[in-house]
Amino acid sequence: MLLPYSHPTDFPRSKEYQLEINGIPVDVLRCDLASFAVCAIINDKVCVKLKSLNGAFTTASVHPLRLGVPVRIINETTLEFTLTRATSVVVHLQGLPDLYLFLHAERDIEPNKPDVLRIPSGTIMEVPTLDLDGYSGLHIEAGAVLRTRMLVKNKPELRISGHGIFDGSLYTRAKDGYIPSIVLDRCPGTVIQDITMVNPAGWMILLGASDNSIVRNVHQLGKVVSSDGIDILGSSNVLVEDCFLSNNDDCVVVKAFEVSKNNLDATHVDGRRNVSNILIRRCVLANGPAGNAMEVGHELTVDSVRNIRFEDIDVLSVHGSGAVFAIHNGDHATVEDVVFEDIRIEHCYDKLIDIRVMKSMFNTDKERGHIRNVALRNVNWISQRCNFGYTISIIGGWDAEHTIENVTLKNFCIDGKPIQSIDDLEIFTRHASGINVVD
């Protein structure tokens, strides 16, 4: 069964595509990055039919490729495919813009608490800044749009939910600078789930000093540089799962420092707290020209950042100068016990692995730190002709006292074939020891 959502008529519609699911028309919306659609399917497989309004194509594919979804081209402007369950995908048509399709697996269920701020379906609510004073949470109903920036402080057990759209377009980079969309400062036990976020002017979700928090089934489309997806700042015991993040900067990143106007406009969060026990799993990441798919760093002005896990991740792209796997320790922290496991990479260009003790324009500590005990297991990179000779990897310490120690690559594959040595990755190393390749 399909549950299409009826969005406000004055929210921008796509002029690129028409979409039907099981023969029912579905709203195709437009944000600054791409066309997208959001709806729910309940206990059934669905037939998706997509028509291009702006040109012909000869080939098309559905990503992540792991899903193995075959595409049938009906004619030069129309295709169809079948999804056997609710999931989030991007449809790529040769020479045409991508379409993002976000399918929820259940109805939009409202919370029972009476003190939850609700944005009704079919409406657009605009608020310059939302602090949720007097409310225990926020629910954006399916088909609703909330245009604002959120700055919430000292509110434990916060809930942000709903199948609606969080739109950051009240603020623009040219007019307002680097305005983040959702900033949570010391809000332990937060849960953010199911929302779709578009049109950011800065970072999209900032979890600042908010331990024991969960971000689940969130969809993001960010175009501007520094549209980081999820920044985990000075927080421990955080779970990020089942998210689809398309960002023009780091998709998921772990940091620990004091955020101020030097980083984001109209924002101050003291995240100078040791970090431990971060799990990011079952996510799809698409990175634009800036930033990295998965990163720890750069700003780590604390003693310890440890036990960080990325697992069961599809990386659709890292198009720019960033890396798929990135640990950038630019301050004095000791970063240890970082695991990347079951990672599938469909495209990257400049760097595959970038693990460094370093110093950059973002760093403030005089002392450098350390990185130790990093594992990359069960990785497959689908290479392309342009990768050979251009895509490199870097593992480098700062000096003989601030080094990289113990990096293990196990069942690390290129086009399904395990590498035999680190040289297969065109890797550059310095001040690093214990780099091992294991079948």
N, C-alpha and C positions, 0 to 999 in steps of 0.2 A: 504494500500500500504506500502511495506517495502522499506526503503532506507538504504541498507547496506553500510558501509564505508570501503574503501580499504586503509589499513594501510601500512606503509613501510614494505618491506619484511624482513628487518633486526631488526625490533622490535620483542622481544621474543614472540613466539607463545606457547600456551598451549600444553603440551604433555599429558594432562589429559582428554580433552573433545573435541568432535565435536558438532557443533551447526547448526541447520537449523531453519529458521523462515519462515513459509509459503512455505516450500520446497526449500528455497534459502539458500545456505551456508553463514554463517556469521563468520567473523574473531573472533577466541577465542584467546585472548592475555594473557600474563603472567607477573605479577609483583612479587615483593618479598613476598607479602601476599597471593595472590590467582590468579586463572584464572578469566578473566572478558571479557565482550563483550559490545560494544557500537554501537548503530545504532538508526534509527528513524523509527517510524511507523506513517502513516498519515491517520486519519479518518477511522480506521478499527480495528477489533479485529484480533488477530494473533494466529497461532498455533506454539508453540515452541517445537522442538524435540531435545533432548539432549542425546548424547551417551558417555558413559564412556570408555576410552581407557586403563584404568589401573586396572580394577577390577569390580567385580559384587557388587550389592547392593540389599537389599530386601525391604527397605522402603525409601521414599523420601518425601520432603515437600517444599513448596514455602513460603517464609517469606517476609514481615510481614504476620502473620496469619490472621490479620484483613481483608485481601483481600479475604480470603476464596477460594483460588485457588485449585481445586482438581487436583491431579496428577495421570495419568494413566501409570502404568508400563507395557511396551510392552514386555520386556524380562529382563534378569538379568543385562543387561548393557545399556538399552535404556528406556527412559521415554518421555512422552509428556504432555503438559498442554496448556491451552488457556488463553490468557490475553485479556480482553475486551477494554483496553485502554493502552496508553503509561504510563509506570511506571517503578520504579526501584525495583528489587527483588533480593533475594539471594536464590539459590536452594541448599538445604541440602540433601545429599545422605548419608545414613548410612554407616559409616566407610570410606568415601571418602572425599576429600577436597571440600569445597564449590565453587560454581560458582556464580559470581555476574553478573547480566544482567541489563544494564542501557539503557532504551529506551526513546528517546526524542520524544516529541509530535509534533514537527514541523521541517521544514527544517532548516539547518544551514544558517542563514541570515547574510551576512556581513554588517558591519556598513558603512554608506555613507561617513564618513569623510575620506579625502585623507591622513591625517597624522596618520592613524592607522597602527601600525606594524602588518603585516599579515604573518602567517606561512602557506605556501601552503599545500594543501591536498597531502598526499602521501610522504611527506618529513619529515626528522628529522633535526631540527636546534639545534646546541649546542653552548651555550654562557656561559662563566664562571659566569658572573654576568650581569643581565639586569636591567638598571635603567630607561629605556624609555625616556631618554633625546631626545628632538625633536619630540616626539610622544605624541598624546593625549590618546592613548589606545593600547591594544593588542588584536588581534583576532587570535585564533588558529583554523584553519579550520578543519572540520570533516575529519578524516583520517590523520591529521598532528600530529607531536610530537615535543614538545619544551623541551629540556633538559637544565636547568639553575637553578639559584636562582634569585629571583627578590628582589631588594631593591629600592623602589621608595619613594622619599621624596618631600613634598610640591607640590603635583600635584592635585589640585581640579578637581572634575568631571571625574576622571579616569574611563575608561571602560576596563574590561578584560572579553573576551567572546569567544564563539566558542565551537563546539562539539568535539574539539581535546583533546589531552592528554598533561598535564603538568607533566613531568617526573623529579623527583629530584635526579636521580641516578648518576649525575655527582659528587655528594658528598656522602661519606659513613661515618657512625659513627666511624668506626675503624680508618680511615685515616684523616677525617676532623673534627670530633666532632659533636656538636649539631648545624648543619647548617639549619636554617629554609628555607622553600620553597618560600613563598611570604610574604614579609614584606612591609607594607604600613605605612609610618610615616607622619602624618599630611596631609592626602589626603581626605579631606571632600567630601562628595557626590559621593564616589566610588561605582561602581556597578561591582560585579563579578558574572558571570552567565554561566551555562551550561558546564563548563570545567570538565574534569575528571583528578584527581590528584593521582599520584602513586609514590612509592619508595622514601619517604622522609627520610632525615637524622635528622630532628628535627620538630619543629612545622610546620604545613602545611599552614595556613593562619593566619597572625597577622595583625589585624586592630588597629594601634596605633594612638590614638588621631585623629581619623577620623570620625567625627560626620556625621549623615545623610547618612549613607552608607547602601548598600544592598548586601547580598550574597544569590543568588537564584539558585536552581537546580544544585548545585555543587555536584560531586561525589568524594569520597576520599577512598583510600585504603592505610593504613599505618601500617607497621609491627613493626618498632623499638620502644622501650620505648621513651616517650616524642614526639611521633608523634601526638601531639594535633591536633584536627581538625580545629576549628575556635576559636582563642583567641581574644576576644573583650577587648582591653586594653585602659582604660581611654577615652572611646568613648561613646557618647550619641546618642539617636535617631537612633538606628541600627536595621535593619530587617534581619533575617536569615529565609529563607523559602524554603520548597520543596527540601531539601538536603538529601543525603544518605551518611552517614559518618561512616566508619569503621576504628577505630583508636586504637593504643595501648597506649592510655592515654586519657585525657579528650576530649570528642567529641566536646562539645561546652562549653566554659568557659568564665566568665566575670572577669576581673582583673583590677587593677589600681595601677601601681607602675613603677619604672624605670627599664627597661630591659637592662641588660649589659652582659658582658662576664661571669658573675657568673651564668647566666641562659641559654644563647644561645651564641654560638661562632660567632664571626665576626658580632655582632649585638648590636646596642644601640638605644633604643627608650624610650623617656621620656613620660611615660603614667600616670604621677601623676596628674590626673584630675578627678574631681567628675564624677560619672556615673549615668545616668538616662535614662529611656524609652528604654529598650531593649526588643525586641519581637523575640522569636524563635518559629516557628510554622510549622506544617505539615512536620516534618523531621523524618527520620529513623536513629537510632543510634545503632551501634554495638561496644561495648567497649571490648578491650582485657585484658590481665593480669594486666595492669597498669591503674590507673586513674579512672575517673567517667564518667557517661553518660552526666549528666547536672550538672554544677558546677558554683558557685560564690565563688571566692577566689583562692588560699590561700592569695595571695599578694594584700592587700588593704590599701596602705599607703596614703589614702585620707580621707576627712571628711565624704563623703556621697556616698552610692551606693544604688539606689532606683528604684522602679518600673521596676522590671525584670520579664518577663513572658515567660514561656515555655508552649505551648499549642498544642494539637493534635499531640502527639509524640508517635512513636513506638520505644520502647527500646528492641532490639533483644537480647542483652546480656550485662552483666557486669561480666566478668569471673573471675576477680582477687579480690584484697583487697579493691577496691573502692566501690562507692555507686551509686545507680540510681539517688537519689536526694541528692545533696551535697551543703552545704553552709559552707565554712571554712573561718571564719574571723580571720586571724592571726595577723592583725595589728590594727590600731586605728579606723577604719571606723565604722560608723553606717550603717548597712545593713537593709533595711526595704522595705516592700511592695513587696514581692517576691511571685509569683503565679505559681504553677504547675497544669495544668488543662487538662483533657482528655488525660491521659497518660496510655498506654498499655505496660505491661512489660512481655516479653516472658521468660527471664531467668536472674537471678542474683544469686550471691552466698554469699559473705561475708556480705555486708551491703545493706539494702534497703534505709533507710533514715540516713543521717549523717549531722546533723546541729550542728555546734560547734563554740564557741568563744575559740580560742586556740593559741598556739604558736608552730611553726615548724622551721625546718632548712631553710625554704624559707622566713621567716619573719624578719623584721628589726626594726619595731617600738617598743619602750619600753612600750608604753601604749596599753592596750587591748581595744577592741571595744564592740559593741552591735549588736544583731540581734533581729528584732521585726517585727511582722505582716507578717507571712508566711502562705500561704494557699495551701493545696494539695487537689484538688477536682476532682471527677470522675476518680479515678485511679483503674485499675484492674491489679493485679499481678498473673500470672499463676505460681503457686508454684510447686516444685518437691520434691520428697522424701528426697533428700539430704539437702533441706532448713531447715527442722524442727530441731531445736536445734543448728543450725550453722549460719543461716542468722539472723542478729540482726539489730536493729535500735538504733541510738544515738541522743539525743537532750541534749546538755550540754553547759552551760555558763562557764566562767573562774573563777569567784568568785561572791560574793554577789553584787558587783557594776558593773560587766560586764556580763550581763545575756542574756538569751533567753526569749522573751516575745511574747505571743499570736501566737501560732501555731494551725491552724485549719485543721482537716482532715474531709472532707465531702464526703460521698459516696466513701469511700476508701475500695476497695474490694480485697479479696483474693479468687481466683477461682470463681469470680462472686458474692461472698457473702460479704456484707458489714461487716466490723469489728464493734464490739460493744464497745471496749475499747482499749486504747493504749497497754494494755497487750497482745492483739492478735498479736502484731508486735514484741514481745520479745524486748521491748524497754528499754533503760537505760537512765535515766535523772539525771541532777544535775543543780543547779542554773538556773532553768527554771520554768516559770509560765504561766498560761493561755493556757495549752495544752488541746484542746477540740476535741472530736470525735462527729460528727454530721451526722445523716442519710442523 
